[in-house]
Amino acid sequence: MRLDRTDARILLAMCDAPRATGVQLANVLNLARNTVQARLARWEQQKILAPIDRCVSPRDLGYPLQAFITAVVDQHRLDECIAELQTVAQVTQVTGLSGIADLLIGVVAADADDLYRVAGLVLAVPGVERTTMSVAMHEVVAYRTRPLLEQLARGQ
């Protein structure tokens, strides 16, 4: 599904006031309440919005250390490998890549010793042939879509 200008306006209003009701959003945006409610219902049905756990920082859960692991994987075991990675709680994301590595795996850890343990868990996953790890020193630009929403809301 592709979002339109009205969707972007509603989402930006929700960014500014995440706890606003549909009625409040409609008033702020000068839209019909039914329009806002229908959009919210459609987004929920089509899973347009990310799950709420995406908003929780691992740091606040006791995992201040973040790293990215690139993994070369036996292509015949790729699905099995991904399924196994999903069982590791400290794996926060897995992205398929093209190029030198097959997967980019985001992980978090409590400290350096814990990171060593988590890296070992990843390397022990059946199908993972080799890994390279980089520790995140500082998040320079956090994941965001607001500039894209603003662009869409302006009709660009």
TORPA-4810 file (N, C-alpha, C, O; in nm, 3 decimals):
<nodes>
NODE_1_0.083_-0.118_0.000_0.000_0.000_0.000_0.088_0.124_0.000_0.191_0.128_0.067_M
NODE_2_0.048_0.222_-0.073_0.123_0.347_-0.079_0.045_0.454_-0.002_-0.076_0.470_-0.020_R
NODE_3_0.115_0.526_0.084_0.053_0.633_0.161_0.038_0.757_0.075_0.117_0.779_-0.017_L
NODE_4_-0.064_0.839_0.105_-0.085_0.963_0.031_-0.061_1.084_0.121_-0.019_1.071_0.236_D
NODE_5_-0.089_1.200_0.069_-0.064_1.325_0.140_-0.143_1.333_0.270_-0.090_1.378_0.371_R
NODE_6_-0.268_1.290_0.269_-0.350_1.293_0.390_-0.293_1.199_0.495_-0.287_1.232_0.613_T
NODE_7_-0.252_1.080_0.451_-0.188_0.987_0.544_-0.067_1.052_0.609_-0.049_1.044_0.731_D
NODE_8_0.016_1.116_0.529_0.138_1.180_0.580_0.104_1.288_0.681_0.171_1.300_0.783_A
NODE_9_0.003_1.367_0.654_-0.039_1.474_0.747_-0.084_1.414_0.880_-0.048_1.465_0.986_R
NODE_10_-0.161_1.307_0.875_-0.207_1.242_0.999_-0.088_1.184_1.075_-0.079_1.199_1.197_I
NODE_11_0.002_1.119_1.004_0.119_1.059_1.070_0.209_1.165_1.133_0.261_1.144_1.242_L
NODE_12_0.228_1.277_1.067_0.307_1.385_1.125_0.241_1.440_1.251_0.309_1.470_1.349_L
NODE_13_0.108_1.453_1.248_0.036_1.499_1.368_0.052_1.398_1.481_0.063_1.436_1.598_A
NODE_14_0.054_1.270_1.447_0.075_1.166_1.548_0.219_1.170_1.602_0.241_1.140_1.719_M
NODE_15_0.314_1.206_1.518_0.452_1.223_1.565_0.460_1.333_1.669_0.532_1.322_1.768_C
NODE_16_0.385_1.440_1.646_0.387_1.554_1.738_0.307_1.528_1.864_0.340_1.580_1.971_D
NODE_17_0.202_1.446_1.854_0.115_1.415_1.969_0.077_1.267_1.963_-0.034_1.233_1.921_A
NODE_18_0.169_1.178_2.004_0.147_1.034_1.988_0.024_0.979_2.059_-0.029_0.875_2.019_P
NODE_19_-0.022_1.047_2.162_-0.137_0.997_2.238_-0.267_1.064_2.198_-0.370_1.045_2.264_R
NODE_20_-0.265_1.142_2.091_-0.386_1.211_2.046_-0.491_1.112_1.999_-0.458_1.008_1.941_A
NODE_21_-0.614_1.143_2.024_-0.725_1.059_1.976_-0.755_1.093_1.831_-0.707_1.193_1.778_T
NODE_22_-0.835_1.009_1.769_-0.877_1.035_1.632_-0.951_1.166_1.620_-0.934_1.239_1.521_G
NODE_23_-1.033_1.198_1.718_-1.109_1.324_1.718_-1.012_1.443_1.727_-1.028_1.542_1.655_V
NODE_24_-0.913_1.433_1.814_-0.815_1.541_1.827_-0.737_1.559_1.698_-0.714_1.672_1.655_Q
NODE_25_-0.695_1.449_1.637_-0.621_1.458_1.511_-0.707_1.523_1.403_-0.660_1.608_1.327_L
NODE_26_-0.832_1.483_1.396_-0.923_1.541_1.297_-0.937_1.692_1.317_-0.936_1.768_1.220_A
NODE_27_-0.951_1.735_1.443_-0.963_1.879_1.471_-0.838_1.956_1.433_-0.846_2.062_1.371_N
NODE_28_-0.722_1.904_1.469_-0.595_1.971_1.440_-0.573_1.984_1.290_-0.523_2.085_1.242_V
NODE_29_-0.611_1.880_1.216_-0.584_1.876_1.072_-0.700_1.926_0.987_-0.690_1.933_0.864_L
NODE_30_-0.810_1.961_1.053_-0.930_2.005_0.982_-0.977_1.898_0.882_-1.007_1.926_0.766_N
NODE_31_-0.982_1.774_0.933_-1.031_1.661_0.855_-1.156_1.605_0.922_-1.179_1.628_1.041_L
NODE_32_-1.235_1.532_0.847_-1.350_1.464_0.905_-1.301_1.354_0.999_-1.203_1.286_0.970_A
NODE_33_-1.371_1.339_1.111_-1.336_1.235_1.207_-1.337_1.098_1.143_-1.250_1.015_1.171_R
NODE_34_-1.434_1.071_1.056_-1.443_0.942_0.988_-1.323_0.917_0.897_-1.278_0.803_0.882_N
NODE_35_-1.272_1.022_0.835_-1.154_1.009_0.749_-1.035_0.961_0.831_-0.965_0.868_0.793_T
NODE_36_-1.014_1.026_0.946_-0.902_0.989_1.033_-0.920_0.846_1.085_-0.827_0.767_1.081_V
NODE_37_-1.040_0.814_1.132_-1.066_0.681_1.186_-1.047_0.572_1.079_-0.994_0.465_1.107_Q
NODE_38_-1.092_0.601_0.958_-1.077_0.503_0.850_-0.930_0.480_0.817_-0.888_0.367_0.792_A
NODE_39_-0.852_0.588_0.816_-0.708_0.573_0.789_-0.640_0.492_0.900_-0.561_0.403_0.872_R
NODE_40_-0.671_0.525_1.024_-0.613_0.452_1.136_-0.648_0.303_1.130_-0.563_0.217_1.154_L
NODE_41_-0.773_0.274_1.098_-0.817_0.134_1.088_-0.746_0.062_0.974_-0.705_-0.053_0.988_A
NODE_42_-0.731_0.131_0.861_-0.662_0.071_0.746_-0.516_0.043_0.779_-0.464_-0.063_0.743_R
NODE_43_-0.450_0.136_0.846_-0.309_0.116_0.883_-0.294_-0.002_0.977_-0.200_-0.080_0.966_W
NODE_44_-0.388_-0.014_1.069_-0.381_-0.127_1.163_-0.402_-0.259_1.089_-0.329_-0.355_1.111_E
NODE_45_-0.501_-0.263_1.004_-0.532_-0.385_0.930_-0.417_-0.426_0.838_-0.385_-0.544_0.827_Q
NODE_46_-0.354_-0.329_0.774_-0.247_-0.358_0.679_-0.108_-0.350_0.742_-0.007_-0.358_0.672_Q
NODE_47_-0.104_-0.334_0.874_0.023_-0.331_0.950_0.121_-0.229_0.893_0.239_-0.259_0.870_K
NODE_48_0.071_-0.108_0.871_0.152_0.001_0.817_0.249_0.054_0.923_0.364_0.085_0.892_I
NODE_49_0.203_0.063_1.048_0.286_0.116_1.155_0.370_0.006_1.217_0.324_-0.108_1.233_L
NODE_50_0.492_0.040_1.252_0.583_-0.055_1.316_0.531_-0.091_1.455_0.459_-0.012_1.516_A
NODE_51_0.566_-0.207_1.504_0.525_-0.246_1.639_0.583_-0.150_1.743_0.688_-0.090_1.721_P
NODE_52_0.514_-0.136_1.855_0.555_-0.041_1.959_0.693_-0.074_2.016_0.763_0.016_2.061_I
NODE_53_0.733_-0.200_2.014_0.865_-0.234_2.070_0.979_-0.169_1.992_1.091_-0.159_2.043_D
NODE_54_0.952_-0.125_1.873_1.055_-0.055_1.795_1.090_0.079_1.857_1.197_0.135_1.832_R
NODE_55_0.999_0.131_1.940_1.021_0.261_2.005_1.100_0.248_2.135_1.139_0.350_2.193_C
NODE_56_1.124_0.127_2.182_1.193_0.107_2.309_1.342_0.091_2.283_1.384_0.008_2.202_V
NODE_57_1.422_0.171_2.352_1.566_0.165_2.335_1.624_0.046_2.412_1.593_0.029_2.530_S
NODE_58_1.707_-0.036_2.347_1.773_-0.145_2.420_1.853_-0.094_2.540_1.867_-0.164_2.640_P
NODE_59_1.905_0.026_2.529_1.980_0.087_2.640_1.893_0.090_2.767_1.942_0.060_2.876_R
NODE_60_1.766_0.124_2.752_1.676_0.131_2.866_1.639_-0.008_2.920_1.584_-0.020_3.029_D
NODE_61_1.671_-0.110_2.843_1.646_-0.248_2.885_1.771_-0.314_2.943_1.771_-0.433_2.975_L
NODE_62_1.879_-0.236_2.955_2.002_-0.289_3.012_2.104_-0.335_2.909_2.197_-0.408_2.943_G
NODE_63_2.087_-0.292_2.783_2.179_-0.331_2.676_2.236_-0.206_2.610_2.192_-0.168_2.501_Y
NODE_64_2.334_-0.141_2.674_2.388_-0.016_2.618_2.483_-0.033_2.501_2.511_0.063_2.429_P
NODE_65_2.532_-0.154_2.480_2.629_-0.178_2.373_2.557_-0.230_2.249_2.477_-0.324_2.257_L
NODE_66_2.586_-0.170_2.135_2.525_-0.212_2.008_2.636_-0.244_1.909_2.740_-0.178_1.905_Q
NODE_67_2.613_-0.347_1.830_2.710_-0.386_1.728_2.636_-0.436_1.605_2.518_-0.471_1.610_A
NODE_68_2.709_-0.438_1.495_2.655_-0.491_1.370_2.747_-0.602_1.324_2.869_-0.586_1.319_F
NODE_69_2.687_-0.714_1.292_2.763_-0.831_1.247_2.724_-0.859_1.103_2.605_-0.873_1.071_I
NODE_70_2.823_-0.866_1.015_2.795_-0.913_0.880_2.828_-1.061_0.877_2.930_-1.104_0.932_T
NODE_71_2.743_-1.137_0.813_2.761_-1.283_0.811_2.754_-1.334_0.668_2.669_-1.293_0.588_A
NODE_72_2.846_-1.424_0.638_2.842_-1.500_0.514_2.773_-1.631_0.549_2.811_-1.699_0.645_V
NODE_73_2.672_-1.666_0.471_2.586_-1.779_0.505_2.580_-1.879_0.389_2.581_-1.840_0.272_V
NODE_74_2.575_-2.006_0.423_2.551_-2.111_0.324_2.411_-2.087_0.267_2.312_-2.098_0.340_D
NODE_75_2.402_-2.053_0.139_2.275_-2.015_0.077_2.167_-2.123_0.089_2.048_-2.091_0.092_Q
NODE_76_2.208_-2.249_0.094_2.112_-2.358_0.107_2.050_-2.363_0.246_1.948_-2.429_0.267_H
NODE_77_2.110_-2.293_0.341_2.061_-2.294_0.480_2.015_-2.156_0.525_1.999_-2.132_0.644_R
NODE_78_1.994_-2.065_0.431_1.961_-1.927_0.464_1.834_-1.916_0.548_1.835_-1.848_0.651_L
NODE_79_1.727_-1.981_0.508_1.602_-1.973_0.583_1.618_-2.030_0.724_1.567_-1.972_0.821_D
NODE_80_1.687_-2.141_0.734_1.714_-2.203_0.865_1.796_-2.108_0.953_1.771_-2.094_1.073_E
NODE_81_1.893_-2.044_0.892_1.980_-1.951_0.963_1.900_-1.833_1.017_1.916_-1.795_1.133_C
NODE_82_1.816_-1.775_0.935_1.734_-1.661_0.977_1.640_-1.702_1.089_1.622_-1.628_1.186_I
NODE_83_1.579_-1.818_1.077_1.489_-1.866_1.182_1.563_-1.882_1.314_1.510_-1.848_1.420_A
NODE_84_1.684_-1.932_1.309_1.763_-1.950_1.431_1.804_-1.815_1.490_1.803_-1.799_1.612_E
NODE_85_1.840_-1.719_1.407_1.876_-1.586_1.456_1.760_-1.520_1.528_1.780_-1.444_1.623_L
NODE_86_1.638_-1.548_1.483_1.521_-1.490_1.548_1.502_-1.540_1.690_1.429_-1.478_1.768_Q
NODE_87_1.565_-1.649_1.727_1.552_-1.702_1.862_1.650_-1.638_1.960_1.639_-1.660_2.081_T
NODE_88_1.745_-1.561_1.910_1.844_-1.495_1.997_1.787_-1.359_2.037_1.770_-1.272_1.952_V
NODE_89_1.757_-1.342_2.164_1.691_-1.219_2.212_1.772_-1.093_2.181_1.714_-0.988_2.155_A
NODE_90_1.903_-1.103_2.185_1.987_-0.986_2.164_2.003_-0.948_2.017_2.067_-0.848_1.986_Q
NODE_91_1.948_-1.026_1.927_1.946_-0.990_1.785_1.827_-0.896_1.765_1.712_-0.936_1.781_V
NODE_92_1.856_-0.771_1.728_1.751_-0.671_1.714_1.701_-0.655_1.571_1.591_-0.604_1.548_T
NODE_93_1.782_-0.698_1.475_1.738_-0.691_1.335_1.829_-0.777_1.249_1.946_-0.800_1.282_Q
NODE_94_1.773_-0.823_1.139_1.850_-0.900_1.041_1.805_-0.850_0.904_1.687_-0.849_0.872_V
NODE_95_1.904_-0.809_0.824_1.875_-0.757_0.690_1.955_-0.836_0.588_2.075_-0.856_0.604_T
NODE_96_1.888_-0.881_0.483_1.957_-0.951_0.375_2.033_-0.852_0.289_1.983_-0.744_0.258_G
NODE_97_2.155_-0.888_0.252_2.242_-0.801_0.174_2.283_-0.866_0.043_2.274_-0.988_0.026_L
NODE_98_2.327_-0.784_-0.049_2.399_-0.834_-0.165_2.542_-0.787_-0.149_2.567_-0.686_-0.084_S
NODE_99_2.634_-0.858_-0.208_2.773_-0.817_-0.197_2.856_-0.919_-0.122_2.831_-1.040_-0.131_G
NODE_100_2.954_-0.872_-0.047_3.048_-0.960_0.021_2.981_-1.045_0.129_3.015_-1.162_0.146_I
NODE_101_2.887_-0.986_0.202_2.817_-1.059_0.308_2.672_-1.082_0.268_2.619_-1.014_0.180_A
NODE_102_2.609_-1.178_0.335_2.470_-1.212_0.305_2.371_-1.148_0.400_2.259_-1.114_0.362_D
NODE_103_2.413_-1.130_0.527_2.323_-1.077_0.628_2.392_-0.967_0.708_2.512_-0.976_0.737_L
NODE_104_2.317_-0.866_0.743_2.359_-0.765_0.839_2.275_-0.788_0.964_2.152_-0.778_0.959_L
NODE_105_2.341_-0.817_1.076_2.272_-0.856_1.198_2.300_-0.751_1.305_2.415_-0.733_1.345_I
NODE_106_2.196_-0.683_1.350_2.210_-0.589_1.459_2.197_-0.663_1.591_2.103_-0.741_1.609_G
NODE_107_2.289_-0.640_1.682_2.286_-0.706_1.813_2.309_-0.602_1.922_2.367_-0.496_1.898_V
NODE_108_2.264_-0.635_2.041_2.288_-0.552_2.159_2.345_-0.639_2.268_2.327_-0.761_2.270_V
NODE_109_2.416_-0.573_2.362_2.478_-0.648_2.471_2.488_-0.559_2.595_2.485_-0.436_2.586_A
NODE_110_2.501_-0.625_2.709_2.513_-0.552_2.836_2.653_-0.493_2.853_2.668_-0.385_2.911_A
NODE_111_2.755_-0.564_2.803_2.893_-0.519_2.816_2.978_-0.597_2.715_2.925_-0.676_2.637_D
NODE_112_3.108_-0.575_2.718_3.197_-0.640_2.620_3.194_-0.791_2.633_3.194_-0.861_2.531_A
NODE_113_3.191_-0.844_2.756_3.186_-0.989_2.773_3.056_-1.046_2.717_3.056_-1.152_2.654_D
NODE_114_2.947_-0.975_2.739_2.818_-1.019_2.686_2.819_-1.014_2.533_2.763_-1.102_2.468_D
NODE_115_2.882_-0.911_2.477_2.892_-0.901_2.331_2.970_-1.018_2.274_2.934_-1.073_2.170_L
NODE_116_3.076_-1.057_2.341_3.155_-1.173_2.298_3.067_-1.298_2.296_3.075_-1.380_2.204_Y
NODE_117_2.984_-1.314_2.401_2.893_-1.428_2.409_2.790_-1.425_2.296_2.766_-1.527_2.231_R
NODE_118_2.730_-1.309_2.272_2.629_-1.295_2.166_2.691_-1.321_2.029_2.630_-1.388_1.945_V
NODE_119_2.810_-1.269_2.006_2.879_-1.294_1.878_2.903_-1.444_1.859_2.893_-1.495_1.747_A
NODE_120_2.934_-1.513_1.967_2.952_-1.658_1.961_2.822_-1.729_1.927_2.823_-1.827_1.852_G
NODE_121_2.711_-1.681_1.981_2.580_-1.740_1.948_2.550_-1.726_1.800_2.500_-1.819_1.736_L
NODE_122_2.580_-1.609_1.746_2.556_-1.585_1.603_2.645_-1.675_1.519_2.598_-1.736_1.422_V
NODE_123_2.771_-1.684_1.554_2.864_-1.767_1.477_2.828_-1.916_1.485_2.858_-1.992_1.394_L
NODE_124_2.763_-1.956_1.594_2.725_-2.097_1.612_2.596_-2.134_1.539_2.559_-2.252_1.536_A
NODE_125_2.528_-2.038_1.480_2.404_-2.067_1.408_2.436_-2.154_1.287_2.525_-2.120_1.209_V
NODE_126_2.364_-2.265_1.272_2.387_-2.351_1.155_2.369_-2.273_1.025_2.267_-2.208_1.003_P
NODE_127_2.468_-2.280_0.939_2.464_-2.210_0.811_2.552_-2.086_0.808_2.589_-2.040_0.700_G
NODE_128_2.585_-2.031_0.925_2.674_-1.916_0.928_2.816_-1.966_0.909_2.866_-2.046_0.988_V
NODE_129_2.881_-1.918_0.804_3.016_-1.964_0.772_3.124_-1.876_0.835_3.224_-1.926_0.886_E
NODE_130_3.104_-1.744_0.831_3.198_-1.653_0.895_3.128_-1.520_0.921_3.029_-1.485_0.857_R
NODE_131_3.183_-1.446_1.018_3.124_-1.318_1.056_3.232_-1.213_1.072_3.350_-1.244_1.093_T
NODE_132_3.190_-1.089_1.062_3.273_-0.974_1.093_3.188_-0.880_1.178_3.072_-0.853_1.144_T
NODE_133_3.244_-0.832_1.287_3.166_-0.748_1.377_3.225_-0.608_1.387_3.347_-0.590_1.390_M
NODE_134_3.136_-0.510_1.392_3.173_-0.371_1.417_3.089_-0.320_1.532_2.967_-0.332_1.530_S
NODE_135_3.155_-0.263_1.631_3.084_-0.206_1.745_3.038_-0.066_1.710_3.115_0.013_1.654_V
NODE_136_2.913_-0.035_1.741_2.860_0.099_1.717_2.914_0.193_1.825_2.895_0.169_1.944_A
NODE_137_2.980_0.298_1.782_3.037_0.393_1.877_2.936_0.501_1.915_2.926_0.540_2.031_M
NODE_138_2.860_0.549_1.815_2.764_0.657_1.840_2.664_0.659_1.725_2.702_0.656_1.608_H
NODE_139_2.536_0.664_1.758_2.434_0.673_1.654_2.428_0.818_1.605_2.390_0.908_1.681_E
NODE_140_2.465_0.840_1.483_2.474_0.975_1.429_2.338_1.023_1.378_2.297_1.135_1.407_V
NODE_141_2.269_0.939_1.303_2.133_0.969_1.256_2.049_0.846_1.290_2.069_0.739_1.233_V
NODE_142_1.955_0.862_1.381_1.868_0.751_1.420_1.771_0.718_1.306_1.744_0.801_1.220_A
NODE_143_1.720_0.595_1.308_1.620_0.555_1.209_1.508_0.658_1.210_1.459_0.698_1.315_Y
NODE_144_1.470_0.701_1.092_1.369_0.805_1.084_1.296_0.798_0.951_1.351_0.752_0.850_R
NODE_145_1.172_0.844_0.952_1.097_0.861_0.827_1.029_0.997_0.823_0.965_1.031_0.724_T
NODE_146_1.042_1.076_0.930_0.976_1.205_0.934_1.007_1.293_0.813_0.914_1.351_0.756_R
NODE_147_1.134_1.307_0.770_1.159_1.390_0.651_1.084_1.340_0.527_1.041_1.420_0.444_P
NODE_148_1.068_1.210_0.514_0.992_1.155_0.402_0.845_1.187_0.415_0.779_1.219_0.315_L
NODE_149_0.791_1.180_0.538_0.652_1.217_0.562_0.628_1.364_0.531_0.528_1.401_0.470_L
NODE_150_0.722_1.448_0.574_0.709_1.592_0.547_0.710_1.620_0.398_0.633_1.702_0.349_E
NODE_151_0.796_1.551_0.326_0.803_1.567_0.182_0.670_1.526_0.117_0.619_1.596_0.030_Q
NODE_152_0.616_1.412_0.160_0.489_1.365_0.105_0.375_1.459_0.141_0.288_1.486_0.057_L
NODE_153_0.374_1.509_0.264_0.268_1.600_0.307_0.268_1.729_0.227_0.164_1.790_0.205_A
NODE_154_0.386_1.771_0.183_0.398_1.893_0.099_0.360_1.865_-0.046_0.351_1.957_-0.127_R
NODE_155_0.340_1.737_-0.078_0.302_1.703_-0.215_0.420_1.688_-0.308_0.405_1.702_-0.430_G
NODE_156_0.537_1.661_-0.254_0.657_1.647_-0.339_0.684_1.504_-0.374_0.780_1.475_-0.444_Q
</nodes>
